[in-house]
Amino acid sequence: MRVEEDFDVKNLTSFKTGGKIKKVYFPSNLDDFVEITNTESDFQVFGNLSNTLVSSDGYDGVVVLTTQMTDFSVEGTRVKTDCGLKGPKLSQVVAEDGLSGMEFMVAFPGTVGGEVFMNAGAHGQTISDIFVSATCWSRSRGGFTLTKEEMEFSYRTSICQRENYVVLAAEFELTPALQEEIKAKMQENLNFRHAKQPSLALPNCGSVFRNPEGDSAGRLLEAAGAKQFKIGGARVWENHANFIVNDRAGTSADILELMYNMYKVVKEKFNIELKPEVRFLGGNNEKEVELCSQLKII
């Protein structure tokens, strides 16, 4: 198992921010993960950091990145996969087998574990629609399995977020369909992403805030004038107010301050408190910690 100390994480993150992490493990399978739990008493687990803002001041702790945990199998309409497999890869594999239900994942840069963790969804499809069960881990419970009912899925969340459970593997039930129809839907989803969201060449973490019930975070932010906002090297994307892009000179503090300004202007104008989709890893910068507290970022 690969282990790195004083690991410079910046180039792995979607926002292209981040300092050095004290120690990083890259497990390849469940046995590796169990070994980590027996060795380390305290650690944070992430996928490929596509939805995480990492502090430019680094993190003085232990992090587990699951991107090497990529084993999967397809048996009939049932798909089993480890958490570190990227959603686009899995959606393309099952499409070749004529299985529908994962078309929305082709446009997401994240891993399966992260998508289950947050009940990812788009274009009328969500993880919860196809989910059967997950292998999870927590410090208090060790390893355990959760069924769909036990996951308590709702919009962009699950019990895993609320209880800080780690998703290690998941099982899905898909639906047979014509390969041509599946691939056409995937291409439609990709076209939508390219037209409506910033290119990954512009460092970003996707949607910054969840949509409040019955409304759109992007609409609220634009109506509140957030498209004009800029802090340091971070700015609100000119084509959609619910995206922040980093012109590669931006720090994590710039992005958090920008997020807070976006949150504050919507609260002042509409009395609506937007909830961030972005997670945060840091703790060495007092200002960042305070901003995370104000934004209620996990």
VENSULMO-V280537 format. One record per pair of residues at least 4 apart in sequence whose ideal C-beta (glycine too) atoms are under 8 Angstrom apart, sorted by the first residue. I is the first residue (numbers start at 1). GAP is how many residues later the second one is. D is the distance in Angstrom with one decimal. If there is no record, write none. Layout:
((I & GAP & D) (I & GAP & D))
This chain:
((1 & 24 & 6.6) (1 & 25 & 6.6) (1 & 26 & 5.7) (1 & 27 & 6.3) (1 & 31 & 4.7) (1 & 34 & 7.1) (2 & 23 & 7.6) (2 & 24 & 4.1) (2 & 66 & 7.3) (3 & 20 & 7.0) (3 & 21 & 7.2) (3 & 22 & 5.5) (3 & 23 & 7.4) (4 & 19 & 7.3) (4 & 20 & 4.7) (4 & 22 & 7.6) (5 & 17 & 6.9) (5 & 18 & 5.3) (5 & 19 & 7.9) (6 & 14 & 4.9) (6 & 15 & 7.7) (6 & 16 & 6.8) (7 & 13 & 6.3) (7 & 14 & 4.9) (7 & 16 & 7.4) (7 & 17 & 4.4) (8 & 10 & 7.7) (8 & 11 & 7.3) (8 & 12 & 5.4) (9 & 4 & 6.2) (9 & 9 & 4.2) (9 & 10 & 7.6) (9 & 11 & 7.4) (9 & 12 & 5.4) (9 & 15 & 7.3) (9 & 40 & 7.2) (9 & 45 & 5.6) (9 & 54 & 7.9) (10 & 6 & 6.1) (10 & 7 & 6.4) (10 & 8 & 4.4) (10 & 9 & 7.3) (10 & 44 & 7.6) (11 & 5 & 7.0) (12 & 6 & 7.6) (12 & 36 & 7.0) (12 & 37 & 5.6) (12 & 53 & 7.7) (13 & 4 & 6.1) (13 & 5 & 5.0) (13 & 36 & 4.6) (13 & 39 & 6.7) (13 & 40 & 7.7) (13 & 41 & 5.2) (13 & 190 & 8.0) (14 & 35 & 6.6) (14 & 36 & 4.7) (14 & 37 & 7.3) (14 & 38 & 7.8) (14 & 95 & 6.6) (14 & 186 & 7.2) (14 & 189 & 6.3) (14 & 190 & 6.4) (14 & 191 & 5.0) (14 & 192 & 7.6) (15 & 38 & 5.6) (15 & 39 & 7.5) (15 & 188 & 5.2) (15 & 189 & 6.8) (15 & 190 & 5.5) (15 & 229 & 8.0) (15 & 231 & 5.3) (15 & 235 & 7.8) (15 & 237 & 7.5) (15 & 240 & 6.4) (16 & 187 & 4.0) (16 & 230 & 5.7) (16 & 232 & 5.9) (17 & 36 & 6.5) (17 & 37 & 6.0) (17 & 38 & 7.6) (17 & 39 & 5.3) (17 & 186 & 7.9) (17 & 229 & 6.6) (17 & 233 & 6.8) (17 & 234 & 6.1) (17 & 235 & 4.5) (17 & 238 & 6.8) (18 & 31 & 7.9) (18 & 36 & 3.3) (18 & 37 & 6.8) (18 & 38 & 6.5) (18 & 40 & 7.3) (18 & 234 & 7.2) (18 & 263 & 7.8) (19 & 35 & 7.6) (19 & 36 & 6.4) (19 & 37 & 5.4) (19 & 38 & 5.3) (19 & 39 & 3.1) (19 & 40 & 7.5) (19 & 265 & 8.0) (20 & 38 & 4.5) (21 & 33 & 7.9) (21 & 37 & 6.3) (21 & 38 & 4.8) (21 & 40 & 7.5) (21 & 42 & 5.1) (21 & 260 & 8.0) (22 & 36 & 7.8) (22 & 37 & 6.7) (22 & 38 & 5.2) (22 & 39 & 5.8) (22 & 40 & 6.6) (23 & 38 & 7.7) (23 & 39 & 4.7) (23 & 40 & 7.2) (24 & 38 & 7.6) (24 & 39 & 5.0) (24 & 40 & 7.5) (24 & 41 & 6.0) (25 & 7 & 7.7) (25 & 11 & 5.2) (25 & 15 & 7.8) (25 & 18 & 7.5) (25 & 37 & 7.2) (25 & 38 & 7.4) (25 & 39 & 4.8) (25 & 40 & 7.3) (26 & 38 & 8.0) (26 & 39 & 5.6) (26 & 41 & 6.9) (26 & 42 & 5.0) (27 & 5 & 3.3) (27 & 6 & 4.7) (27 & 8 & 7.7) (27 & 9 & 6.2) (27 & 37 & 6.5) (27 & 39 & 6.5) (27 & 41 & 6.4) (27 & 42 & 6.0) (28 & 4 & 5.3) (28 & 40 & 4.5) (28 & 41 & 6.4) (29 & 4 & 7.4) (29 & 40 & 6.2) (29 & 42 & 6.8) (29 & 53 & 7.2) (30 & 4 & 6.4) (30 & 39 & 7.6) (30 & 52 & 7.5) (30 & 105 & 7.5) (30 & 138 & 6.1) (30 & 139 & 7.1) (31 & 4 & 6.5) (32 & 4 & 6.7) (32 & 37 & 7.9) (33 & 4 & 6.7) (33 & 31 & 7.2) (33 & 33 & 7.8) (33 & 36 & 7.4) (33 & 104 & 7.2) (33 & 135 & 6.3) (34 & 4 & 6.5) (34 & 109 & 7.6) (35 & 4 & 6.3) (36 & 4 & 5.6) (36 & 7 & 6.8) (36 & 28 & 5.9) (37 & 100 & 7.1) (37 & 105 & 7.9) (40 & 22 & 5.2) (42 & 19 & 6.8) (42 & 20 & 6.6) (43 & 18 & 7.0) (43 & 19 & 4.0) (43 & 20 & 6.5) (43 & 21 & 5.5) (44 & 15 & 7.8) (44 & 17 & 6.6) (44 & 18 & 7.3) (44 & 19 & 5.2) (44 & 20 & 7.1) (44 & 237 & 6.4) (45 & 18 & 7.6) (45 & 19 & 4.6) (45 & 21 & 6.6) (45 & 121 & 4.7) (46 & 6 & 5.8) (46 & 17 & 6.5) (46 & 18 & 7.3) (46 & 19 & 5.8) (46 & 20 & 7.3) (46 & 68 & 7.7) (46 & 233 & 7.8) (46 & 235 & 7.2) (47 & 18 & 7.3) (47 & 19 & 5.6) (47 & 20 & 6.5) (47 & 36 & 6.8) (47 & 37 & 6.2) (47 & 63 & 6.0) (47 & 64 & 3.4) (47 & 66 & 5.3) (47 & 67 & 4.3) (48 & 17 & 7.3) (48 & 19 & 5.0) (48 & 36 & 7.7) (48 & 38 & 7.0) (48 & 61 & 7.3) (48 & 62 & 6.7) (48 & 63 & 5.5) (48 & 66 & 7.9) (49 & 5 & 6.5) (49 & 16 & 7.4) (50 & 58 & 7.8) (50 & 59 & 4.4) (50 & 60 & 4.3) (50 & 61 & 7.6) (50 & 64 & 7.0) (50 & 155 & 6.9) (50 & 156 & 7.5) (51 & 59 & 5.9) (51 & 63 & 6.1) (51 & 67 & 7.3) (51 & 154 & 5.6) (51 & 155 & 6.7) (51 & 226 & 6.6) (51 & 227 & 6.2) (51 & 228 & 6.0) (52 & 153 & 7.3) (52 & 226 & 7.0) (52 & 227 & 4.6) (52 & 228 & 7.0) (52 & 229 & 5.8) (53 & 152 & 6.6) (53 & 199 & 5.6) (53 & 202 & 5.9) (53 & 203 & 7.0) (53 & 225 & 5.4) (53 & 226 & 7.2) (53 & 227 & 5.1) (53 & 228 & 7.4) (53 & 229 & 8.0) (54 & 5 & 7.0) (54 & 198 & 6.6) (54 & 226 & 7.9) (54 & 227 & 4.8) (54 & 228 & 6.8) (55 & 4 & 6.4) (55 & 197 & 4.7) (55 & 225 & 7.4) (55 & 226 & 6.5) (55 & 227 & 2.7) (55 & 228 & 7.2) (55 & 229 & 6.3) (55 & 230 & 5.9) (55 & 233 & 5.8) (56 & 195 & 4.3) (56 & 196 & 4.5) (56 & 197 & 6.7) (56 & 229 & 7.8) (57 & 195 & 7.5) (57 & 225 & 6.4) (57 & 227 & 4.1) (57 & 228 & 4.6) (57 & 231 & 7.5) (58 & 224 & 7.6) (58 & 226 & 6.1) (59 & 4 & 6.7) (59 & 222 & 5.4) (59 & 223 & 5.8) (59 & 224 & 6.5) (59 & 225 & 7.3) (60 & 223 & 7.1) (60 & 224 & 6.4) (61 & 222 & 7.7) (63 & 218 & 7.2) (66 & 16 & 7.7) (66 & 17 & 5.1) (66 & 18 & 3.9) (66 & 45 & 6.7) (66 & 47 & 6.0) (66 & 102 & 7.7) (67 & 17 & 4.8) (67 & 44 & 6.7) (68 & 16 & 6.1) (69 & 13 & 4.1) (69 & 14 & 5.6) (69 & 15 & 3.7) (69 & 16 & 7.6) (69 & 99 & 7.4) (70 & 11 & 8.0) (70 & 12 & 5.9) (70 & 14 & 5.2) (70 & 15 & 4.5) (71 & 10 & 7.3) (71 & 11 & 4.9) (71 & 14 & 7.8) (72 & 7 & 6.9) (72 & 8 & 6.4) (72 & 9 & 3.7) (72 & 10 & 6.7) (72 & 13 & 5.6) (72 & 18 & 6.5) (72 & 21 & 7.4) (73 & 6 & 7.4) (73 & 7 & 5.1) (73 & 8 & 7.7) (74 & 4 & 7.5) (74 & 5 & 5.3) (74 & 19 & 7.1) (74 & 20 & 6.4) (74 & 23 & 5.7) (74 & 25 & 7.3) (75 & 5 & 7.7) (77 & 22 & 6.2) (77 & 96 & 5.9) (77 & 97 & 5.0) (77 & 98 & 6.8) (77 & 99 & 6.5) (78 & 54 & 7.4) (78 & 93 & 6.7) (78 & 94 & 7.3) (78 & 95 & 5.9) (78 & 96 & 7.7) (79 & 11 & 7.3) (79 & 15 & 6.1) (79 & 20 & 7.3) (79 & 92 & 7.0) (79 & 93 & 4.6) (79 & 94 & 7.9) (79 & 95 & 6.1) (80 & 89 & 6.9) (80 & 90 & 7.6) (80 & 91 & 4.9) (80 & 92 & 7.9) (81 & 4 & 5.0) (81 & 9 & 6.1) (81 & 31 & 5.4) (81 & 88 & 6.6) (81 & 89 & 6.1) (81 & 90 & 8.0) (81 & 91 & 7.8) (82 & 30 & 7.6) (82 & 31 & 8.0) (82 & 86 & 7.0) (82 & 87 & 5.1) (83 & 28 & 6.2) (83 & 29 & 5.7) (83 & 30 & 2.8) (83 & 31 & 7.9) (83 & 33 & 7.6) (83 & 84 & 5.3) (83 & 85 & 5.3) (83 & 86 & 6.0) (83 & 87 & 7.0) (84 & 27 & 5.3) (84 & 28 & 7.5) (84 & 29 & 6.6) (85 & 4 & 5.9) (85 & 5 & 5.4) (85 & 26 & 6.4) (85 & 27 & 5.2) (86 & 4 & 7.1) (86 & 23 & 7.3) (86 & 24 & 7.2) (86 & 25 & 5.6) (86 & 26 & 7.6) (87 & 4 & 6.1) (87 & 15 & 7.5) (87 & 18 & 3.6) (87 & 19 & 7.4) (87 & 21 & 4.6) (87 & 22 & 7.8) (87 & 23 & 5.8) (87 & 24 & 6.8) (87 & 25 & 6.1) (87 & 28 & 5.5) (87 & 33 & 7.6) (88 & 4 & 6.4) (88 & 17 & 6.4) (88 & 18 & 5.0) (88 & 19 & 7.4) (88 & 20 & 6.8) (88 & 21 & 7.4) (89 & 4 & 6.5) (90 & 4 & 6.4) (90 & 12 & 6.2) (90 & 15 & 6.5) (90 & 22 & 6.2) (91 & 4 & 6.3) (91 & 11 & 4.1) (91 & 12 & 6.3) (91 & 13 & 7.8) (91 & 14 & 4.2) (91 & 15 & 4.4) (91 & 95 & 6.6) (92 & 4 & 6.9) (92 & 14 & 6.7) (92 & 94 & 7.7) (93 & 4 & 7.1) (94 & 5 & 4.1) (94 & 7 & 7.7) (94 & 8 & 5.5) (94 & 80 & 6.0) (95 & 4 & 7.1) (95 & 7 & 7.7) (95 & 8 & 7.5) (95 & 84 & 6.5) (95 & 87 & 4.7) (95 & 88 & 5.7) (95 & 91 & 6.3) (96 & 83 & 7.2) (98 & 78 & 5.8) (98 & 79 & 6.3) (98 & 80 & 6.9) (98 & 81 & 4.9) (98 & 84 & 7.0) (99 & 75 & 3.9) (99 & 76 & 7.0) (99 & 77 & 6.5) (99 & 78 & 7.3) (99 & 83 & 7.5) (100 & 74 & 6.2) (100 & 75 & 4.8) (100 & 76 & 7.3) (100 & 77 & 3.8) (100 & 81 & 7.6) (100 & 82 & 5.2) (100 & 85 & 7.8) (101 & 24 & 6.9) (101 & 28 & 6.6) (101 & 29 & 4.2) (101 & 71 & 7.0) (101 & 72 & 7.8) (101 & 73 & 4.2) (101 & 74 & 5.7) (102 & 4 & 7.6) (102 & 23 & 7.9) (102 & 28 & 6.9) (102 & 70 & 7.5) (102 & 72 & 6.8) (103 & 20 & 7.3) (103 & 22 & 6.5) (103 & 79 & 6.1) (103 & 82 & 4.4) (103 & 83 & 4.9) (103 & 86 & 6.0) (104 & 4 & 7.4) (104 & 16 & 7.8) (104 & 17 & 6.4) (104 & 18 & 4.4) (104 & 19 & 5.0) (104 & 20 & 7.8) (104 & 21 & 4.1) (104 & 22 & 7.7) (104 & 85 & 6.0) (105 & 10 & 6.7) (105 & 15 & 7.5) (106 & 80 & 4.5) (106 & 83 & 5.7) (106 & 84 & 6.1) (107 & 15 & 6.7) (107 & 82 & 4.8) (107 & 83 & 5.5) (107 & 85 & 7.2) (107 & 86 & 4.1) (108 & 7 & 6.5) (108 & 12 & 6.1) (108 & 14 & 7.5) (108 & 98 & 7.9) (109 & 91 & 6.5) (109 & 97 & 7.7) (110 & 4 & 4.4) (110 & 5 & 5.6) (110 & 10 & 7.0) (111 & 4 & 7.0) (112 & 4 & 6.3) (112 & 55 & 7.9) (112 & 58 & 5.9) (113 & 4 & 6.2) (113 & 53 & 7.7) (113 & 54 & 4.3) (113 & 55 & 7.1) (113 & 57 & 7.3) (114 & 4 & 6.4) (114 & 6 & 7.5) (114 & 53 & 7.9) (115 & 4 & 7.9) (115 & 5 & 3.9) (115 & 12 & 5.4) (116 & 4 & 7.9) (116 & 11 & 5.5) (116 & 15 & 6.9) (116 & 18 & 5.8) (116 & 35 & 7.9) (116 & 42 & 7.0) (116 & 44 & 7.1) (116 & 51 & 4.8) (116 & 54 & 5.1) (117 & 41 & 6.4) (117 & 43 & 4.8) (117 & 44 & 6.3) (117 & 50 & 5.3) (118 & 38 & 5.5) (118 & 39 & 6.4) (118 & 40 & 7.0) (118 & 43 & 6.6) (118 & 159 & 7.3) (119 & 7 & 5.9) (119 & 8 & 5.1) (119 & 9 & 5.4) (119 & 32 & 8.0) (119 & 34 & 4.8) (119 & 35 & 7.1) (119 & 36 & 7.3) (119 & 37 & 5.9) (119 & 38 & 6.0) (119 & 39 & 5.1) (120 & 6 & 7.0) (120 & 7 & 5.4) (120 & 36 & 7.6) (121 & 4 & 6.0) (121 & 5 & 3.2) (121 & 6 & 6.5) (121 & 7 & 7.7) (121 & 8 & 8.0) (121 & 35 & 7.6) (122 & 67 & 6.9) (123 & 62 & 7.9) (123 & 65 & 7.8) (123 & 66 & 5.4) (123 & 69 & 7.1) (125 & 4 & 5.9) (125 & 5 & 7.9) (126 & 27 & 7.6) (127 & 4 & 5.5) (127 & 26 & 7.4) (128 & 20 & 7.0) (128 & 23 & 7.3) (128 & 25 & 3.8) (128 & 30 & 8.0) (130 & 42 & 4.5) (130 & 43 & 6.0) (130 & 44 & 6.0) (131 & 17 & 5.1) (131 & 20 & 6.7) (131 & 22 & 7.3) (131 & 39 & 6.9) (131 & 40 & 7.9) (131 & 41 & 6.1) (132 & 15 & 7.7) (132 & 16 & 6.5) (132 & 38 & 7.9) (132 & 39 & 4.3) (132 & 40 & 5.9) (132 & 41 & 5.2) (133 & 12 & 5.6) (133 & 13 & 6.5) (133 & 14 & 5.4) (133 & 15 & 7.1) (133 & 37 & 7.2) (133 & 38 & 4.9) (134 & 11 & 7.0) (134 & 12 & 5.1) (134 & 17 & 6.9) (134 & 26 & 7.8) (134 & 33 & 5.3) (134 & 34 & 7.7) (134 & 35 & 6.8) (134 & 36 & 4.6) (134 & 37 & 7.3) (135 & 8 & 6.8) (135 & 9 & 7.8) (135 & 10 & 5.8) (135 & 32 & 7.6) (135 & 33 & 4.8) (135 & 34 & 4.1) (135 & 35 & 7.4) (136 & 5 & 8.0) (136 & 7 & 7.3) (136 & 8 & 5.8) (136 & 9 & 7.1) (136 & 10 & 5.6) (136 & 24 & 6.7) (136 & 29 & 4.5) (136 & 30 & 6.2) (136 & 31 & 5.7) (136 & 32 & 6.4) (137 & 4 & 7.6) (137 & 5 & 6.6) (137 & 6 & 5.2) (137 & 7 & 7.5) (137 & 28 & 7.0) (137 & 29 & 4.6) (137 & 31 & 5.8) (138 & 4 & 7.4) (138 & 6 & 7.8) (138 & 25 & 6.7) (138 & 26 & 6.6) (138 & 27 & 5.0) (138 & 28 & 6.8) (141 & 24 & 8.0) (143 & 25 & 7.6) (146 & 4 & 4.3) (146 & 5 & 5.3) (146 & 13 & 7.2) (146 & 14 & 7.9) (146 & 19 & 7.6) (147 & 4 & 7.1) (148 & 5 & 7.3) (150 & 9 & 6.9) (151 & 7 & 4.9) (151 & 8 & 5.7) (151 & 9 & 7.2) (152 & 6 & 6.2) (152 & 7 & 4.3) (152 & 10 & 7.8) (153 & 4 & 7.5) (153 & 5 & 5.2) (154 & 4 & 7.6) (155 & 55 & 7.0) (155 & 56 & 7.8) (155 & 58 & 7.7) (156 & 54 & 5.1) (156 & 121 & 6.5) (157 & 4 & 5.0) (157 & 5 & 7.2) (158 & 4 & 7.7) (159 & 4 & 5.5) (159 & 6 & 6.8) (160 & 4 & 7.6) (160 & 5 & 4.1) (160 & 6 & 7.6) (160 & 7 & 5.8) (161 & 137 & 6.8) (177 & 4 & 5.5) (177 & 5 & 5.4) (178 & 4 & 7.0) (179 & 4 & 6.2) (180 & 4 & 6.2) (181 & 4 & 6.5) (182 & 4 & 6.5) (183 & 4 & 6.3) (184 & 4 & 6.4) (185 & 4 & 6.5) (186 & 4 & 6.5) (187 & 4 & 6.2) (188 & 4 & 6.5) (189 & 4 & 6.6) (190 & 4 & 6.4) (191 & 4 & 6.2) (192 & 4 & 5.7) (193 & 4 & 5.0) (194 & 5 & 7.4) (196 & 43 & 7.7) (196 & 44 & 6.6) (197 & 7 & 8.0) (197 & 9 & 7.0) (197 & 43 & 6.9) (197 & 46 & 6.6) (198 & 4 & 4.5) (198 & 6 & 5.1) (198 & 39 & 5.1) (198 & 41 & 7.3) (198 & 42 & 7.7) (198 & 45 & 5.5) (198 & 47 & 5.4) (200 & 4 & 7.4) (202 & 35 & 7.5) (202 & 43 & 4.3) (202 & 44 & 7.6) (202 & 45 & 7.9) (203 & 42 & 6.5) (203 & 43 & 4.2) (203 & 45 & 6.5) (204 & 33 & 7.2) (204 & 39 & 5.6) (204 & 40 & 6.2) (204 & 41 & 4.9) (204 & 42 & 7.0) (205 & 39 & 7.4) (205 & 72 & 7.8) (205 & 73 & 5.2) (206 & 37 & 7.3) (206 & 71 & 7.1) (207 & 10 & 7.0) (207 & 11 & 8.0) (207 & 35 & 5.2) (207 & 36 & 6.8) (207 & 70 & 5.4) (208 & 9 & 7.6) (208 & 34 & 5.5) (208 & 35 & 6.5) (208 & 36 & 5.4) (208 & 51 & 6.2) (208 & 54 & 6.9) (208 & 68 & 6.5) (208 & 69 & 6.5) (208 & 70 & 6.0) (209 & 8 & 4.2) (209 & 12 & 7.5) (209 & 33 & 5.9) (209 & 53 & 7.3) (209 & 54 & 7.4) (209 & 65 & 4.0) (209 & 66 & 6.3) (209 & 67 & 5.8) (209 & 68 & 6.4) (210 & 7 & 6.6) (210 & 64 & 7.2) (210 & 65 & 4.8) (210 & 66 & 7.5) (210 & 67 & 5.5) (211 & 4 & 6.5) (211 & 5 & 5.3) (211 & 6 & 5.1) (212 & 5 & 6.8) (212 & 8 & 7.4) (212 & 60 & 5.6) (212 & 62 & 6.8) (212 & 63 & 7.8) (215 & 4 & 6.5) (215 & 5 & 6.3) (215 & 57 & 7.5) (216 & 4 & 6.7) (216 & 26 & 7.8) (217 & 4 & 6.1) (217 & 25 & 4.7) (217 & 49 & 7.9) (217 & 57 & 5.6) (218 & 4 & 6.2) (218 & 22 & 5.5) (218 & 23 & 5.2) (218 & 24 & 4.0) (219 & 4 & 6.1) (220 & 4 & 6.2) (220 & 46 & 5.0) (220 & 49 & 7.9) (220 & 50 & 5.8) (220 & 52 & 6.4) (220 & 54 & 7.2) (221 & 5 & 4.0) (221 & 6 & 7.4) (221 & 15 & 7.4) (221 & 20 & 3.6) (221 & 21 & 5.7) (221 & 41 & 5.8) (221 & 44 & 7.7) (221 & 45 & 6.1) (221 & 53 & 7.9) (222 & 4 & 6.7) (222 & 5 & 5.8) (222 & 19 & 4.2) (223 & 46 & 7.2) (223 & 47 & 7.8) (224 & 41 & 4.4) (224 & 42 & 5.1) (224 & 44 & 7.8) (224 & 45 & 4.6) (224 & 46 & 7.1) (225 & 4 & 8.0) (225 & 40 & 6.6) (226 & 10 & 5.4) (226 & 15 & 4.8) (226 & 35 & 7.5) (226 & 36 & 4.8) (226 & 39 & 5.8) (226 & 40 & 7.4) (227 & 9 & 5.4) (227 & 11 & 6.3) (227 & 14 & 4.9) (228 & 8 & 7.4) (229 & 6 & 6.9) (229 & 7 & 4.8) (229 & 29 & 5.9) (229 & 32 & 5.5) (229 & 33 & 6.4) (229 & 36 & 8.0) (230 & 4 & 7.1) (230 & 5 & 4.1) (230 & 6 & 7.2) (230 & 28 & 7.4) (231 & 4 & 7.7) (231 & 19 & 7.7) (231 & 23 & 4.6) (231 & 24 & 7.6) (231 & 26 & 4.8) (231 & 27 & 4.3) (231 & 30 & 7.1) (232 & 17 & 7.0) (232 & 18 & 5.4) (232 & 19 & 6.3) (232 & 21 & 7.7) (232 & 22 & 3.5) (233 & 13 & 6.1) (233 & 14 & 4.8) (233 & 15 & 6.7) (233 & 16 & 3.2) (233 & 17 & 3.1) (233 & 18 & 7.1) (233 & 21 & 5.8) (234 & 10 & 5.7) (234 & 11 & 7.3) (234 & 12 & 5.3) (234 & 13 & 7.5) (234 & 16 & 3.7) (234 & 17 & 7.9) (234 & 20 & 4.2) (234 & 21 & 4.6) (234 & 24 & 4.9) (235 & 9 & 7.1) (235 & 10 & 6.2) (235 & 12 & 6.9) (235 & 23 & 7.4) (236 & 5 & 5.7) (236 & 7 & 7.1) (236 & 8 & 6.1) (236 & 9 & 8.0) (236 & 22 & 7.1) (236 & 26 & 6.9) (237 & 4 & 7.6) (237 & 6 & 4.0) (237 & 7 & 7.0) (237 & 8 & 5.1) (239 & 4 & 7.9) (241 & 21 & 7.7) (244 & 11 & 5.9) (244 & 14 & 5.9) (244 & 15 & 6.9) (246 & 4 & 4.0) (246 & 8 & 7.8) (246 & 9 & 6.7) (250 & 4 & 4.4) (250 & 5 & 6.0) (251 & 4 & 7.3) (252 & 4 & 6.2) (252 & 30 & 6.6) (252 & 33 & 7.7) (252 & 36 & 6.3) (253 & 4 & 6.2) (253 & 32 & 6.3) (253 & 34 & 6.1) (253 & 35 & 5.7) (253 & 38 & 7.9) (254 & 4 & 6.3) (255 & 4 & 6.3) (256 & 4 & 6.4) (256 & 24 & 7.6) (256 & 31 & 8.0) (256 & 32 & 5.5) (256 & 35 & 4.3) (256 & 36 & 6.8) (256 & 39 & 7.4) (257 & 4 & 6.5) (257 & 34 & 6.5) (258 & 4 & 6.5) (259 & 4 & 6.2) (259 & 17 & 6.6) (259 & 19 & 7.4) (259 & 32 & 7.4) (259 & 36 & 6.0) (260 & 4 & 6.0) (260 & 31 & 5.2) (260 & 34 & 5.9) (260 & 35 & 6.0) (261 & 4 & 6.3) (262 & 4 & 6.7) (262 & 12 & 7.3) (263 & 4 & 6.3) (263 & 10 & 7.2) (263 & 11 & 5.3) (263 & 13 & 7.9) (263 & 31 & 7.6) (263 & 32 & 5.8) (264 & 4 & 6.2) (265 & 4 & 6.1) (266 & 4 & 5.6) (266 & 6 & 5.7) (266 & 7 & 7.9) (266 & 8 & 5.5) (267 & 4 & 6.5) (267 & 5 & 6.5) (267 & 6 & 5.6) (267 & 7 & 7.7) (275 & 21 & 6.9) (276 & 19 & 5.5) (276 & 20 & 7.2) (276 & 21 & 5.1) (278 & 19 & 6.7) (279 & 18 & 6.7) (279 & 19 & 5.8) (280 & 8 & 7.6) (280 & 12 & 5.3) (280 & 17 & 4.7) (280 & 18 & 7.5) (282 & 6 & 5.5) (282 & 7 & 7.5) (282 & 10 & 7.9) (283 & 5 & 8.0) (283 & 6 & 6.3) (285 & 4 & 6.7) (286 & 4 & 6.4) (287 & 4 & 6.4) (288 & 4 & 6.3) (289 & 4 & 6.5) (290 & 4 & 6.6) (291 & 4 & 6.1) (292 & 4 & 8.0) (292 & 5 & 4.4))
